[in-house]
Amino acid sequence: MMHTQQFEMVAKTFQGLEDVLAEELRSLGATNVEPGRRMVSFEGDRAMLYKANMCCRTALRILKPIYKFTAADPDELYELIKEYDWSSVLSLDKTFSIDTVSNSEEFTHSRYVTYRVKDGIVDYFRDKFGPESRPRVRLQDADVRINVHIQGERVTVSLDSSGESLHKRGYRVAQTEAPINEVLAAGIILKSGWRGDCPFVDPMCGSGTFVIEAALIAAGINPGVYRRRFAFESWPDFDAELFDAIYNDDSRERTVDFPIIGCDMSPKAIAIATENVKSAGVGKFVSLEVKPLSQWNEAPANGVLVTNPPYGERISSDDMEGLYSLIGQKLKQVFTGYHAWIIGYREEYFQKIGLAPSLKEPIFNGALECELREYVIFEGDYKSFRREGGHLKTAPADSERHERGRRTSDREWRDRARRGGFGGKSFDRDRKAPRKGESKYAPTKGRFAKTVQREEPSENPLAARRNVHALKGIIGRKPSLSEDKTGVTFRPRRRWKRPGQSEEGND
């Protein structure tokens, strides 16, 4: 069959999630998987392209490179673009858009690059079909989305198979202020190693992104099942029968055996989270409650906690230092036996937690250069913890990173334990500066100390932007999975069912 032909693809993601995405792609059957910077290259057939869009939780978009060349200036770029057989991917009745990213001294203005690429494509059709014959440019929701990436003189032209960013799952019907990105939330959960095999808690859940993504992971539900459309569905070689088979494949779905709990002090936030949970069809897996952090006195044993507390930037608390101090108190008093993962923005607030992390690494939350920290909360001293068989949990998808030494070694644990430096009931600390002999975490850029570069925003006026019509169809209505209610529904294919749900079942 034609769709078995192998070709190169590129999956875009956030910096820090490359290894997690690479592991996802390998599990789907991708070959020659190579993590890069904010991307993972891989190979597969047409079915793999469809699966990558449907199943990858940490991919932002999937690109299919179709044309590579070198160009010394915009005029040569135009001539080489014009030489490509654009009728193989575009037709006169289709619309197209162009998104350009340029890291080059020869091509300093991505906007001008975009116009030259557009001129080359249009002139190809005019030369072939007549001066009045050309496909139209459409800024939003174009039929064919073209991605141009320039590094020095190397030009890569790709087809964007996703369309809207894959973080826009389609289940979110409402949101609180500054919700965490769905791809970032899923990536943090996968980094933690959690796969539904123990309790999951977010005590400051906001609009519910962490608990929803956790439920999808635990239940094996593909994140793409909620999407109305992928860009590849407009391609000339789109195989509807193949895609329907992938869309309707529920072989990875499974039962959820452990509680997934989300709480927040805001009744409005819990109301929004409830709507989003229902929209995602995971209400039977998730428990939501209005509950301030101060009221947490017990929690299911030996779980994973993941949360995104206020940073004092877009969202603030009346007493930020007090909030982070309370987080530390509750970790020690209530969440003993947990691996706690916290994303934050300010070092001075992290210090107020009063525990030393077993892992910390930079990560972006929107435009903010944040940091993700893991705290292993155990009772007693570290020697007793090890003697009883305790060990630091290593996320499977991040094993290569840990093997390279990013995770604290046992020797460091012993050294810091002697100084009273690690988390848990016997290793509290609340000091502003590291003790002599400890490695100092000194930021060189922004809030944190890693050489992380922000993804450059495209200046391209033709770039595909938010699908306003699709979003309008989502926001303001309550999607339902049932057969007898109106509202946003899945694409007109066999209805997806949650594990154990009857045909009439509803949350």
N, C-alpha and C positions, 0 to 999 in steps of 0.2 A: 504494500500500500504506500501511496505517496507520502503520507504523514510520518513514515518511519525514517525519512531522511534526517540525518543529524546536522545541526548547525549551532553556531555560537550564540550565546545570550548573555546579557548583563542584568543583574538585579541590583537596584539602588537601595541604600538603606542609610541609617544614621551612623555616624562614627561611634565605634564602641560596640556595635551589634553585628559586625561583619562575620565573626566566627559563629555566632548563633544562627545567622541566616545561612551560612555555608553548611552547617549541620542539618538544617531544615531541607536544603536542596538535595544533599546526599541521601537523606531518608526517603525522598521522593523518587530517587533513581537517577538523578543528574550525574553526569560524568565530567571529568576534568574540572572539578570545582576548585577555584582559586580565589581566596579572599583578597581584596585590595583595600583601597582607602574609600570608605563610604560606598563600596560596591563589592559584588562577588561575581566573577565571570564563571560560566559553566557551559556545558553542551548538552543537547538533548534534541528530541524530535518535536513535532507539533503538539503531541500530547503532553510533553514536558512543559512546553510554553503555557498551555492551558492550566496544567496542574500548578505551576509556579504562581500564576495569578490567583487561582482559587484557594490554594492551601497554605502559602507562605504567610506567616503571621508577622514577620519582621521585614518584609520587602515593601518599599514605597512604590516601585514601579519596575516592570520587566521590559527591557529593551532588546530588540533584535537588530544587531549591526548588519547593514546590507551593502555598505560601500566604504572603503578605506583608501585614502590617498594622501599625498603630501602636496602642499601648496605654499608658495612663497609670499603671495600677496592676494588681495581680494579679487583682482582680475583673473588670476590663475584659478582661484577657487570657483569663480563663476563659470569659466570654460569647462572645468572638470565636472562640475555639477551638471552642466548642460549635456555632457556626454553620456550620462547614465540613462538607462532605459526606464524612465519613470512610468511608462505605461504598464509595467509589470506590477506596480503597487498602487497606481492612481489611475482613475479614468476621468473623462471630461465631466461626468455628472457627479463627481465626488468633491467634497471640500477638504482642505488641508490646513494645518497650522505648523509652525516651526518654533522649536525651543532651542536656543543656542547657549552653550556654556563655553567660554573661551579663556584659556590660560596661556596666553601667547603674546610675545612682544610684536609679532607681525600682525596680529589681529587683536587690536586693543579695544575695539568697540563691538560688542556682541550684537548691538542693534544693526549696525551696518552689515555685519556678517549675515544676519537674518535676511536683510533686504537683498543681498547679492545671491544668497541661496534661493530665495523666492523667485528672483528674476531668472536664474538658471533653469528652474523647474518650469516656469511659465513659458519661457522661450523655447524649451524643448517641445512642448505641446504645440506652440504656434508654428514652429518649423515643420512639424510632422503632420498637423491636421489643418493648418490655415491660420491666418493672422487673427481671426476672431475666435479661435478655439482654444480654450484654456480652462482648467479647473479653478474653482473659486477659493479664495482664502477665507477662512472663518476663524475668528479669534476664540470662540468658545464652542466646545462640543463638536469639533471637526470630525469628519469621517476618518481621516488619516492624520496621525500626529507624527511629525518628523522631529527627531532629536539630533542636533549637530554638536559634537564635542571636539574642541580644538586644543591640542597640547603642543605648543611650539608650532611646527609646520605640519604635524600629523593631524589629519582630519578623519573623524569617524562619523558617518551618517547612519542613524538607526531609526527603526520604526518603534514607536512607543506602543506596546501591546496592551497597556493597562487603561489609558485614558486618565480619568481622575486618579489622584494618588490613592494607593491601596489602603492607606490608613482610614480613608472614608469608607468604613465597612458598609454602612447603610442602616445600622440598627439604632443610631443615636437620634432620638426625636427631640431632645432638649438637653441643655447643658448649663452647668454652673459657670461662674467666671473662671477663666484660665484652666480649662480641663486638660488633663495630660493626653498627649497624642496616643492613639490606640496602638500604633506600631511600637512606640517607646514602652508603653505599658506591657505589651506582650513580651518584648525583648527583656525587660527587667525580670519578669516572672520566669521566663525560660533560663535566664542567667542564674537565677536562684536555685535551679535544679528541680523546682516543684513541677510535678506532672499529675497532680491529683491524688498523690499517695499519702497525704496527711492533711490536717486542717489548714485552711487559708484564711487569714484575717487582714482586713484593712480598716483600722479604727477611725480613719479620717477619709472616708471614701468619696466625698463630693458627689459627682454625677454618676459614679459607679463604674468607671472605666476599668480599674484593676479587677474588681470582682467579676465583671462580665467577661473580660479576656481570660481570667482564670477559669471560669465556667466553660468557656469554649475549648480551652486546652484540656481540662479534665474530661469533658464529654467527647473530645475528638471531633468537634464540629468545625468544618472548614470556615474560615472567616469570610470567604468570597461568596458564601451561600446567600447573603443578604443583598449583594450588589445587583443593580438593575441592568448594568451593561458594562462590558469590557470593550476597549477599542478594537481588539482583534476580531470582534464580531462583524466589523465593517470591511475587513480585508477580503480581497478577491478569492483567496484560497481558504476562507473560513469553512471548517468542517463541522456543521451543526450537529450531525449525528455523533461524532466523536466527543464534542463538547458536552452534549446532553448526557452521555455515558459518564463522563468525569463529574459533571455537576450533580448527578443523581447517585454517585457512589458513596454509600454510607458505611463502607467496610471498616473505617477507622473509628466509628462512633462507639462509645462504651458507656457503662453506667458510672455515676459519680458516687463514691462510697464515703467521702469525708465532707464535713461542712465547709461552706464558703460563706464568710460572714463579712458584711459591710456595715459600718456605723458612722454616724456623723452627728455633731451637735446641732446642725441646722435642719429643722423640719422641711424647709424648702429643698435643701440638697437631697434629702432622703426621698422626697416626693418625685424629684427629677430622676434620681437613680432608679426608683421603682418603675417609672415609665420606660426608661431605657432597658431595664432588665426584662420587662414584659415584651418590649419590641424585639429583643434578641431571642425571646423564647426560652430563657433559662431560669424562669421564676422558680421552678421546682428545685433548682440546685443552689439558689442564693438566698440567704437570710439578710434582711435589711432592718435596721432599727435606729431610731433617734436616740443617741447615747453619747454624751460628752466623754472625752478621754478620762476625765477625773472620776467617772462612775465605773470604770473597768476594775472589777475586783477579782474576776476569774476568767479563764479562757480555756478552750479545749487543749488538751495536753499535746506537747511536742509537735507544734505546727510551724508554719512559715508566715511571717508578717511582712507585708509590703505596703508602704504608704508614701504619700507625697504631701507632707505638711506644708502649711503656708511658709513663704520665704520672706515676707515683709516687703515684697515688690508689688506684684499685681494684687495679691491677697495678703492681708495682714491680720494680726491678732493684737488685742490691746496690750498684751504682755508677751512679746515674742520669746524673750529669754526664759520667762516662766513656762511657756508652752514646751520648749525643748527640754527644760529641766524636768517637766512632768513626763515627757516621753521617756526620758532615762529612768525615772522612778518606776513607771509602769512596766518597762522592759524588765527591770530587776525583780519587781515584786509580783507581777502577774504573768509575764511571758517567759518564765524560766523553762528552758528546754527548747526554745524557739531559735530559728535563724531569722533575724529581723533585717530587712532591706529598706533603707531610707534614702530618698533622693532629696538633696537640699542645695542651697545656694550660698549660704554664708558660713564661713569657718567659725565665727564667734558663736553662732547658734549651735553648730555641731558640738562645740566644746561643752555647751551646757547640758548635753546628754549625759556627760560624765562617764562614758565608756569608750574604750579604744576599739576601733573597728578591726576586723580580721581582713577586710578588703576595702579599698577605696579606689575609685577610678573616675575620670572625668566623663561627663555625658551632657549632651545638650537637651534642654527642655524648651522647645521653641527657640527663641534667640538668646536664652540665658545659659551661660556656661555653668552648669551645675556639677554636682558630684554624687555618685552612688556609693553608699557605704553599707557593708554588711556587719552586723553585730551577732556574735554567737553567744547566746545567753545560757550559761550552765551554772549549776549549784556547786559550792565548794571551791577548792583551789584547782589550778590547772593540772597539777600532778595527780590528784585524785580523779579528775575528769579523764585523763589519759589511762590511768590504771584500771578504770572501770570500762575501758573499751571505747571511750568517746573519741571522736575525731572531727575535724572540720569538714563540713559538707562541701564537695566540689561539684559545681554544676556541670553535667555531662557536656553541654554544648560549649563550655568554656574551658575544657580540660587542657587544650593546647596552651591557652593563655596562662593557666595556673602552673603548668609544667615549665614555663619560661620564667617563673619566679615572681609573678605579680602577687600571688597569695603569700601571706606570712608563713615562714617556715617554722618547724617545731622548735628549732634553736631560738628563733626570735621570740616565740611564745614563752619559752622558759626564761629567757633573759628579761622580757617585759614583765612576766609574772612575778619575778623576784623584786622588781621595782614597783609592783602594785599597779601595773598599767593596763590590764585587760578587763573586758566586760564580764559581768556576772556578779553574784552577791559578794564575792570576796575580792573583786578587782575593781572596785569603784575608784574613780578619780574625777577631780574637777579642778584642773589646773589650766592656766592659759598658755604656758610655754612648755615644750618638751624638755624632759630631763636630760642631763648630760649623757651622751652616748646614744640617744634615740635619734633616728633620722628626722630631720626637720622638714615639714611640708611647707615649702616656700613658693607661693605662686609667682610665675613670671609673666602671666598675662591674665587679665580679668580676675575672677575670684579664685581660681584654682591653678595648680602648677603643672599643667600639661600643655604640650604644643598642639593644641586642637584648633583647627581652622573651621570657621563657619562656612557652610555651603553658600557660595555666592548667589544672591538672588539674580534671576535672569532679568536682563534689561530688555528682553525681546518683546516688542509690541505685538508679535503674532503668536506668542506662546499660548498654549491652551490653558485656560484658567478654570475656575470653579464652574461646574455645571449648575447654573442657577435654577434651571427648570427641574432637574432631578432633585436638588435640595428642596425646592419649593414643594415637590411632591412628597417629601419626607416630613419636613418640619410642619407642625400644626395639626398632624393627624396621628392617630395611634395605630401603628401597624399591628396586624394580628396574624397569627398562624392558622387560625381556624378557617373552615370552609364557609361559614355563614355570616361573616362580618366583613364590612367594607373597610377601606383604608389601603395603606401600602401593603402590597403582597409581593411574594417572590415572582420571578419571571414565570411565564406561563409554561411550566414544565411540571413534572410530577412533584407534588408537594413534599417538602422535606419534613421529616418527623424527628422529634427528639427521641433519644433512646427510651423505650418503654412507653411511649405515648401512643394512645389509640388514635384512630382517624378523627374522632371528635375532640380529642384531648386539647386542653387549653390551660394556660396558667391562670 
